[in-house]
Amino acid sequence: DIVMTQTPSSQAVSAGEKVTMSCKSSQSLLYSGDQKNYLAWYQQKPGQSPKLLIYLASTRESGVPDRFIGSGSGTDFTLTISSVQAEDLADYYCQQHYSYPYTFGAGTKLELK
Amino acid sequence: EVQLVESGGGLVKPGSSLKLSCVASGFTFSSYGMHWIRQAPKKGLEWIALIYYDSSNKYYADSVKGRFTISRDNSKNTLYLEMNSLRSEDTAMYYCAKGGTVDYWGQGVMVTVSS
């Protein structure tokens, strides 16, 4: 199984700050057939279901603000929030959908400083 | 608008069985793979099962393989998860979710396994 490792586990931020969080996979998520990385990012606010933010490592889902930026390739990926807003305080999860079983990282909790 | 509505959860004793349902609307259900994903209280997300759009393939996490069965009825736009030999560690919110990349999630249904 592919192991997904997210760091940090939590991060305290102030509104307007730039935030980066990391997701590393135990094997490459780059599929040679199409040169795409099968990595997604989800946001989960308290009491809510997760919401898809980014797929194929860097493609923003429709309606997601452009301050959310996904990057990376192979085994190393990053989610950047260019200027954190109060409504961005949530848990963030990466997930590989390269091979079964699909696996999630343990999450990064974004908290208010 | 895509909607996924789970039902069938509750409080059950260890060793018992339960069957979850998820009714889908707002998209062509028969064209998409569907997932079950769970989240134990105060814990992270755990993918547990996938079924192809035509039921031709099913995949499971090791933690549920042999105990849980995913199925679907495209005529009823409904996804199922049959859970047998339930354990305390199966206590979680269970979400159904749409797509190869999971792009929509239901609101979840709680399953509590306790004596």
Interface residues (C-beta under 8 A of the other chain):
Chain A: D1 A40 Y42 Q44 S49 P50 K51 L52 Y55 L56 E61 D91 Y93 Q95 H97 Y100 P101 Y102 T103 F104 G105 A106 G107
Chain B: H35 G44 L45 E46 W47 L50 Y59 Y60 A61 D62 Y95 G100 T101 V102 D103 Y104 W105 G106 Q107 G108
